[in-house]
């Protein structure tokens, strides 16, 4: 009877294990070091650090928040930015009523007539109600419209997204704390509960406000609004909800007119951290994905919210601190920050040439992955075929 473990068999196993490791590690290293499908033509001044970005026609816009107010910048190429004057902030009526106001959470969007739309929140320093006041204005490239008060909330709030519908109505998405009030004799005590996401439909003669989801525990829930996504036949409202101490779930809720919304429906993302949700120029749902201090910026894409593909947009030299992307007329662009607040802020955009090169290298990665799996299959088949004699 021959020996079950022969030198030839051991040698064959060693060769196949080595091949598996070589193919797998080579593919992993190649995928990790690929630059990505986007390019960066320039580094941007830290004063133009973005909180929100949008493209209107051929013009790029971003909003920046510092010194308790909002600054708007414009650019024609993404590299050179100049500040847009916002004179109505200087005549803000709230300045006459309060010693201090905080303008924050600006949301930029496309307004009717190829104009820039901007909505923002004004929070008062005093304890008078209402505390959270939402305004909006439009900019035609030279002049802003008179700011219009949209909503007043008893509590402070954070604006997440704004969308204009075809009929001119506005959709608003924002977060605010639930406040519990307990009356004891002549005194009323207030305490903050969990944060809840609200949305509103606002037109000249209609106002609908609802919560995206009712909290299971009004004291210990956590929620965060992401964005509205106009998929043509339906508008999606995307938000996050969960309980403190537990992993939050990402939900979507649909509407045809912005007034009535379908019940919240959870959806899964493959190994990702959801940063933003938008519609790509190809009509797919896109989810921005990156890990803080890691170097790879990804975009998850899906046509049905179920099957997701992952595209590497950009690989940075330093760890990512923040990233923003948006859809343009026919392409996408954004920023990636790799050091502190704006110290290494790069303008990035999609590139056909870079995307083609990325596709070729990813094809090589797929070949290496296939060869690695083939070697694993052959190794298993070889081991199973052993028979002691």
Secondary structure, DSSP 4 states (H G I P E B T S, - for coil): ---SS-HHHHHHHHHHHHHHHHHHHHHHHHHHH---SEEEEEEE-GGG--SEEEEETTEEEEEEEETTEEEEEEESSSS--EEEP-GGGTT-HHHHH-S-EEEEEEEEEEETTTEEEEEEEEEESSSPSP-EEEEEEEE-SS-BPPPEEEEEESS-EEEEEEEE-TTS-EEEEEEEEEEEEEEETTEEEEEEEEEEEEEEEE-SS-EEEEESS--SSTTTEEEEEEEEEE-SS-EEEEEEEEETTS--EEEEEEESSSSS-PPPEE---SS--EEEEEE-TTS-EEEEE--TT-SEEEEEEESSSSS-EEEEEEE-SS---EEEEEE-SSSEEEEEE-STTTTTEEEEEE-HHHHHHHHHHHHHHHHHHHHHHHHHHHHHHHHHT----
